[in-house]
Amino acid sequence: MAKSIFLLAALGLSSACTVSGSVAPALTPVDADDVADGTDYAMRRTDPALLLAATGDFDGDGKAEEARFFKNQALGAFAVIVTWGDPARERTTVHADTLNNVAYAAVTALPPGPLRYICYGPVEGCDDRGRKTIETATDAVGVVYLGRGHHLAGKQVVYVWNGDGFNAYTIVD
């Protein structure tokens, strides 16, 4: 969590994780060249630009939103930023990491439904293996790391809208 907060600050994003109006000048969209050589994931080899953006109704207002990778080349960082269906709303940053990991990352939209995640610390309702299932009412933003042998391979973090912001959950399976 501390690394993500540092990266959000380094990207030029406020502590509230929003970018007002438009993306800050230092941020540019991640493109196929940024991810072309980074993973052995078959779909990414065929289409490097695949999974760089996802569309869903992340806040349940009936409008389509987009979650997309952006990078700050100078700072060596990337972020997933949600652009809301209402153009008057500020964009919201939901995930940040070092730029060398972007070639192994994918952004997805998950439909509403059950979500089983890992409990960190004492969380009411966790099973004896440290897991809990919640039911999501809206689409969720998923960030998954791909590629055999990469230290983050298989990690998936899902961001679910709570009415005021996103809650992050590390997915079990």
N, C-alpha and C positions, 0 to 999 in steps of 0.2 A: 504494500500500500504506500509506503514512504517513497519508493522508487517512482510509482505512478504520479504521486503528488509533485515530486521534483520534476518529472518529465513534463507534466502539465504546465508548471511554472516556466520551465525552460522553453517550452514551445511558445510562450508569450500569452498563455491563456490565464484567465483570472482564477483565483482559488475556488470560485463558484463553478468552474469548469465550463464557462460559456465564452463564446466569441461573439461580440456584438456585430450585427449587420452582416458583414462579409468576413471571409477568412482573412486572418492577418497576412500582410504581404510576405512574411517569411514562410508561410505555409503554402504548399502546392499539392495538387492531387498526386497520389502515388499512381504510377503508370506501369505498363507491361514491362518496360526496361528495368524497373526497380525490382521485379520479382522473377524475371525470366530464368535466371540460373540458380535460384535458391532452393528448389525443392524437387523431390522425385515424385511428387503427387501427380498422377497420370493426367488428371483434368487440367492442371496448371501447365504441364508440359505441352498439351495440345493448344491451350488458349491461356497465355500468361496473364491476360487482363481479367480472366474469370475470378470471381470472388473478391474483387477490390471494392465492390459496393453492393448494397442490398436494399431492397425497398419493402416497407411494411407499414402498418398503422401502429406505430410504437406507443402512442399515447391514448389510443381508443377514441379519437375524435372523428373517425370516418374518413380522414384525409391521409393520403400516402406521404410517408416521410422517407428520406434516404439516409442510410448510414454509409459513410465512405472513408477510406484511408486518405489521410493527408500527411505530408512530411515536412520537416524543417531540416533541410540538408546541412546547413551550417552547424546546427546543434546535434545532428546525428540522432534525431528522434522522429517517431511517427505517432499519429493519433487517429482514432476513429471518431468522427464528428457526425452528429445527426443534424440534418437540415429538415426543419419542420414543414408540414404541409401548409401551415399558415406563414406566409412570407414575413409577417410583422414580428414573429418570434425570433429570438436570438438562437443561433446554433448552439448545440450542447455537445461537449466532449465527453465520451463515455469510456475511453480506453487509451492508454499511452504506453509506449515501450521504446526501446532503442532501435534505431533504424536498421541495424544489421539483422534484426529479427523479422522485418516486414516481409522479406521474401518467403518466409515460412508461415505467414499468417493469412487467414481468410476471414472475411466478414460475411455473415449470413443473417437472414431473418427467420426466426422460429415462430411457428403459429401458436396461438393460445392453447393452453393445455397443461398437463402435469410436467413438473420440472423437479428432478431429484438432484440435490446439491450436497456438497461437503459442508458440515458444520465446523466452524472455527470457534473454539471456546465454548462456554456453556450456552447452548441455544435450546429453548424449550421445544420439545417434540422430536428431538433427534433420536434415531434408533441406536442400538448398541454398537453399530459400526460407524457412528458419527455422520449419518446421513439423514436428510429430511426431504420430504416431498411437499411442494407447494403447487397451487393451481394458478396459472397466469391468465388474466382476462384480456390481455392485448398481445400483439406480436412482440417479440423480444429481439434485441440485437445480440447476435452471437459472434464471438471472436474465437477462432480455433487455430491451433498451431499444427502445421502439417510437416511431413517429411521424416523418413526413417533416420534415426541416429541423431536428430536435432534434440538438444536438451529440453526443449519445450514441447516436443511432439506429443500430440494427443491431448494437451491441455486445452480446455474450453472454458471460457468465461462468458456468462450470459448476463445481459443488462436488462432489467425489467422495470418499466415505468411504475412509479408509486403515487403519481398525482402531482408531486413536486420535483421529482428528479428520478434518477435511475438507481436501483439497488443492484449490486454485483453479486453473482453467485458462481462459484466454481463447480462445474458439472461433474457428476460421478460417472454416469454412463449414458 
